[in-house]
Amino acid sequence: MKVLVAVKRVVDYNVKVRVKSDKTGVETAGVKMSMNPFDEIAVEEAVRLKEKGAVEEVIAVSIGVAQAQETIRTALAMGADRGILVEADGTVEPLAVAKILKELAKKEGVELVLLGKQAIDDDMNATGQMLAALLGWPQGTFASKIEIADGSATVTREVDGGLQTVKLKLPAVVTADLRLNEPRYASLPNIMKARKKPIETVKPADLNVDVTPRLTVINVSEPPTRKAGVKVPDVATLVEKLRNEAKVI
């Protein structure tokens, strides 16, 4: 069984994001980039399924600029077998990403597509759901546990009321939540081996997918600065401030 894992290149989660001076987006020039943390969890799960013998090949896919090869190399160092870079400049929106992944899933003949539940740059949480709809496959979103057996995937989902377990007939789409696993660190030998693993480069046009943006960004701004808190001497003063200053009671 083949597994397709989508990995996105985003601003590293340790970096303080800065808005561009023209308010059109966030600054990425000269900023440390890394794999989206939720996608890293998806890669780890795919590799673990391979180690258990449930999966034969793990294919890492990234969509974006040429530098996204670095993100694919990270996935290869973690244990993925080969990579595919769909090279595209500018913003590629979730619907276009889903269309690209659909074509790759059909082309590669995969039975499982794993993605992070959302990317930390736009927090869309939409690609996995759109992909499942386009493919007509069952989906298990916000997965905290995945088991593969007898042509089906049993997925434990994190929902508002607790946990929900669903059984999906393969092929299927699954999105990874934070508690699915703890990704491994790539060892130096595996990093060296990853340099020799193949990465295929294609264009969206090769897959007959139009990535022209459908959304227009009007303005991007930083959140307002929070005022410093104050200490109050007693409960009566607290109530007075909540009533007259904050006006919340």
RODO-2510 file (C-alpha; in nm, 4 decimals, decimal comma):
residues 249
     n   res          X          Y          Z
     1     m     0,0000     0,0000     0,0000
     2     k     0,1231     0,3479    -0,0887
     3     v     0,0726     0,6535     0,1318
     4     l     0,0841     1,0119     0,0077
     5     v     0,1841     1,2683     0,2723
     6     a     0,1457     1,6398     0,2090
     7     v     0,4081     1,8656     0,3701
     8     k     0,3942     2,2451     0,3651
     9     r     0,6809     2,4923     0,4008
    10     v     0,5824     2,7570     0,6561
    11     v     0,7467     3,0161     0,8792
    12     d     0,9071     2,8266     1,1679
    13     y     0,6818     2,8161     1,4734
    14     n     0,9582     2,9660     1,6909
    15     v     0,9787     3,2804     1,4761
    16     k     0,7837     3,5935     1,5695
    17     v     0,5764     3,6722     1,2613
    18     r     0,6033     4,0276     1,1240
    19     v     0,3580     4,1968     0,8889
    20     k     0,4978     4,3436     0,5663
    21     s     0,5215     4,7204     0,5465
    22     d     0,2660     4,7282     0,2618
    23     k     0,0164     4,5226     0,4690
    24     t    -0,0204     4,2576     0,1971
    25     g     0,0950     3,9628     0,4071
    26     v     0,3607     3,8454     0,6509
    27     e     0,7340     3,8831     0,5989
    28     t     0,9075     3,5672     0,4723
    29     a     1,2296     3,7114     0,3274
    30     g     1,5263     3,6127     0,5420
    31     v     1,2968     3,4272     0,7834
    32     k     1,3606     3,0724     0,9028
    33     m     1,1211     2,8289     0,7355
    34     s     1,0385     2,4720     0,8326
    35     m     0,7833     2,1954     0,7869
    36     n     0,4349     2,2654     0,9171
    37     p     0,4241     2,0903     1,2609
    38     f     0,0983     1,9045     1,1891
    39     d     0,2428     1,7759     0,8609
    40     e     0,5484     1,6560     1,0519
    41     i     0,3129     1,4474     1,2659
    42     a     0,1527     1,3080     0,9482
    43     v     0,4949     1,2065     0,8122
    44     e     0,5833     1,0365     1,1400
    45     e     0,2579     0,8389     1,1336
    46     a     0,3151     0,7285     0,7737
    47     v     0,6667     0,6100     0,8616
    48     r     0,5366     0,4235     1,1672
    49     l     0,2740     0,2488     0,9526
    50     k     0,5535     0,1459     0,7171
    51     e     0,7610     0,0138     1,0083
    52     k     0,4607    -0,1935     1,1185
    53     g     0,4347    -0,3461     0,7710
    54     a     0,0985    -0,1877     0,6906
    55     v     0,2510     0,0400     0,4249
    56     e     0,5059    -0,0333     0,1533
    57     e     0,5939     0,3164     0,0294
    58     v     0,5671     0,6692     0,1696
    59     i     0,5615     0,9564    -0,0815
    60     a     0,6127     1,3119     0,0476
    61     v     0,4572     1,5941    -0,1562
    62     s     0,5095     1,9673    -0,1215
    63     i     0,3542     2,2464    -0,3264
    64     g     0,5309     2,5799    -0,3543
    65     v     0,8598     2,7456    -0,4414
    66     a     1,1795     2,5565    -0,5253
    67     q     1,3034     2,5927    -0,1660
    68     a     1,0233     2,3568    -0,0590
    69     q     1,2643     2,0791    -0,1595
    70     e     1,4230     2,1354     0,1821
    71     t     1,0914     2,0475     0,3447
    72     i     1,0691     1,7308     0,1355
    73     r     1,4269     1,6395     0,2328
    74     t     1,3241     1,6647     0,5978
    75     a     1,0413     1,4175     0,5321
    76     l     1,2832     1,1866     0,3479
    77     a     1,5254     1,2030     0,6418
    78     m     1,2398     1,1010     0,8723
    79     g     1,1783     0,7905     0,6621
    80     a     0,9743     0,8791     0,3528
    81     d     1,0881     0,6914     0,0400
    82     r     1,0659     0,9595    -0,2283
    83     g     0,9351     1,3087    -0,2869
    84     i     0,7359     1,5106    -0,5365
    85     l     0,7666     1,8890    -0,5600
    86     v     0,4849     2,0681    -0,7383
    87     e     0,6635     2,3925    -0,8140
    88     a     0,4445     2,7022    -0,8014
    89     d     0,5170     3,0651    -0,7232
    90     g     0,2920     3,2790    -0,5081
    91     t     0,0076     3,1659    -0,2872
    92     v    -0,1526     2,8294    -0,3624
    93     e    -0,4912     2,8204    -0,1936
    94     p    -0,6396     2,5101    -0,0244
    95     l    -0,8759     2,4258    -0,3117
    96     a    -0,5896     2,4295    -0,5626
    97     v    -0,3776     2,2207    -0,3239
    98     a    -0,6623     1,9692    -0,2917
    99     k    -0,6953     1,9472    -0,6711
   100     i    -0,3217     1,8865    -0,7089
   101     l    -0,3206     1,6183    -0,4393
   102     k    -0,6217     1,4548    -0,6047
   103     e    -0,4346     1,4213    -0,9338
   104     l    -0,1210     1,2904    -0,7631
   105     a    -0,3213     1,0394    -0,5576
   106     k    -0,4804     0,9028    -0,8746
   107     k    -0,1513     0,9040    -1,0655
   108     e     0,0413     0,7243    -0,7896
   109     g    -0,2396     0,4819    -0,7054
   110     v    -0,2228     0,5501    -0,3313
   111     e    -0,4712     0,4087    -0,0831
   112     l    -0,4166     0,6601     0,1947
   113     v    -0,3485     1,0336     0,1977
   114     l    -0,2178     1,1802     0,5233
   115     l    -0,2112     1,5536     0,5954
   116     g    -0,1783     1,7789     0,8955
   117     k    -0,5174     1,8981     1,0129
   118     q    -0,4179     2,2586     0,9337
   119     a    -0,1207     2,4775     0,8468
   120     i     0,0044     2,7202     1,1110
   121     d     0,0365     3,0064     0,8614
   122     d    -0,3253     3,0393     0,7458
   123     d    -0,5077     2,7993     0,9859
   124     m    -0,7483     2,7116     0,7039
   125     n    -0,8202     2,3517     0,8133
   126     a    -0,9791     2,2871     0,4744
   127     t    -0,7440     2,0976     0,2416
   128     g    -0,8061     1,7473     0,3768
   129     q    -1,1826     1,7869     0,3692
   130     m    -1,1782     1,9311     0,0170
   131     l    -0,9502     1,6511    -0,1037
   132     a    -1,1809     1,3820     0,0351
   133     a    -1,4782     1,5462    -0,1365
   134     l    -1,2968     1,5728    -0,4708
   135     l    -1,1821     1,2100    -0,4574
   136     g    -1,5105     1,0788    -0,3193
   137     w    -1,3147     0,9008    -0,0427
   138     p    -1,4109     0,8656     0,3247
   139     q    -1,2284     1,0974     0,5624
   140     g    -1,1067     1,0891     0,9215
   141     t    -1,0142     1,4370     1,0414
   142     f    -0,8361     1,5406     1,3653
   143     a    -0,6923     1,1914     1,4095
   144     s    -0,5272     1,1005     1,7410
   145     k    -0,4920     0,7294     1,6557
   146     i    -0,4820     0,5328     1,3287
   147     e    -0,4939     0,1555     1,2808
   148     i    -0,4786    -0,0151     0,9401
   149     a    -0,6167    -0,3674     0,8958
   150     d    -0,8183    -0,5710     0,6455
   151     g    -0,8493    -0,2959     0,3869
   152     s    -0,9805    -0,0367     0,6298
   153     a    -0,8520     0,2344     0,8639
   154     t    -0,9851     0,2740     1,2163
   155     v    -0,9395     0,6363     1,3169
   156     t    -0,9888     0,7887     1,6610
   157     r    -1,0901     1,1517     1,6161
   158     e    -1,0660     1,4406     1,8600
   159     v    -1,4033     1,6164     1,8634
   160     d    -1,5595     1,8816     2,0867
   161     g    -1,7326     1,6250     2,3048
   162     g    -1,4287     1,3972     2,3495
   163     l    -1,3203     1,1141     2,1192
   164     q    -1,4997     0,9551     1,8250
   165     t    -1,3901     0,6338     1,6522
   166     v    -1,4732     0,5822     1,2850
   167     k    -1,3921     0,2948     1,0502
   168     l    -1,3028     0,3989     0,6964
   169     k    -1,2859     0,1732     0,3951
   170     l    -0,9636     0,2365     0,2064
   171     p    -0,8757     0,4394     0,0066
   172     a    -0,9260     0,7271     0,2510
   173     v    -0,8030     1,0702     0,3589
   174     v    -0,6850     1,1268     0,7174
   175     t    -0,5704     1,4510     0,8814
   176     a    -0,3376     1,4422     1,1822
   177     d    -0,4045     1,6116     1,5139
   178     l    -0,1448     1,7126     1,7720
   179     r    -0,1748     1,4018     1,9911
   180     l    -0,1392     1,1445     1,7134
   181     n     0,2322     1,0988     1,7876
   182     e     0,5582     1,2752     1,8671
   183     p     0,7715     1,3135     1,5528
   184     r     1,1239     1,1729     1,5612
   185     y     1,4394     1,3735     1,5103
   186     a     1,6141     1,2896     1,1853
   187     s     1,9515     1,1308     1,2596
   188     l     2,2644     1,2431     1,0754
   189     p     2,2939     0,9136     0,8795
   190     n     1,9319     0,9458     0,7674
   191     i     1,9880     1,3084     0,6677
   192     m     2,2789     1,1944     0,4505
   193     k     2,0698     0,9125     0,2998
   194     a     1,7886     1,1582     0,2246
   195     r     2,0175     1,3450    -0,0146
   196     k     2,0235     1,0401    -0,2404
   197     k     1,6490     0,9781    -0,2387
   198     p     1,4683     1,0963    -0,5541
   199     i     1,2555     1,4111    -0,5735
   200     e     1,0428     1,4534    -0,8846
   201     t     0,9550     1,8091    -0,9887
   202     v     0,6340     1,8866    -1,1763
   203     k     0,4259     2,1940    -1,2497
   204     p     0,0548     2,2399    -1,1724
   205     a    -0,0067     2,2633    -1,5477
   206     d     0,1370     1,9119    -1,5870
   207     l    -0,1525     1,7946    -1,3688
   208     n    -0,4075     2,0145    -1,5486
   209     v    -0,4684     2,2214    -1,2351
   210     d    -0,5205     2,5979    -1,2368
   211     v    -0,3674     2,7537    -0,9231
   212     t    -0,4838     3,1105    -0,9927
   213     p    -0,5918     3,2560    -0,6548
   214     r    -0,9657     3,2901    -0,6001
   215     l    -0,9335     3,5040    -0,2861
   216     t    -0,8124     3,8626    -0,2549
   217     v    -0,6252     3,9845     0,0528
   218     i    -0,7521     4,3321     0,1395
   219     n    -0,5287     4,4049     0,4360
   220     v    -0,3101     4,2250     0,6889
   221     s    -0,2452     4,3875     1,0253
   222     e    -0,1011     4,2919     1,3600
   223     p    -0,3398     4,2439     1,6532
   224     p    -0,3817     4,5499     1,8776
   225     t    -0,1337     4,5792     2,1628
   226     r    -0,2785     4,4567     2,4891
   227     k    -0,2871     4,7015     2,7775
   228     a    -0,0903     4,6140     3,0882
   229     g    -0,2872     4,4656     3,3738
   230     v    -0,3397     4,6382     3,7076
   231     k    -0,3605     4,5135     4,0646
   232     v    -0,6598     4,6020     4,2772
   233     p    -0,6623     4,6179     4,6591
   234     d    -0,9938     4,4417     4,7153
   235     v    -1,2970     4,2757     4,5587
   236     a    -1,5053     4,5937     4,5749
   237     t    -1,2535     4,7792     4,3582
   238     l    -1,2409     4,4868     4,1146
   239     v    -1,6187     4,4886     4,0765
   240     e    -1,6188     4,8659     4,0303
   241     k    -1,3592     4,8466     3,7514
   242     l    -1,5379     4,5599     3,5780
   243     r    -1,8621     4,7566     3,5874
   244     n    -1,7440     5,1062     3,5011
   245     e    -1,4201     5,0609     3,3055
   246     a    -1,4414     4,7218     3,1356
   247     k    -1,8216     4,7353     3,1248
   248     v    -1,8512     4,3573     3,1340
   249     i    -2,0966     4,3389     3,4257
***
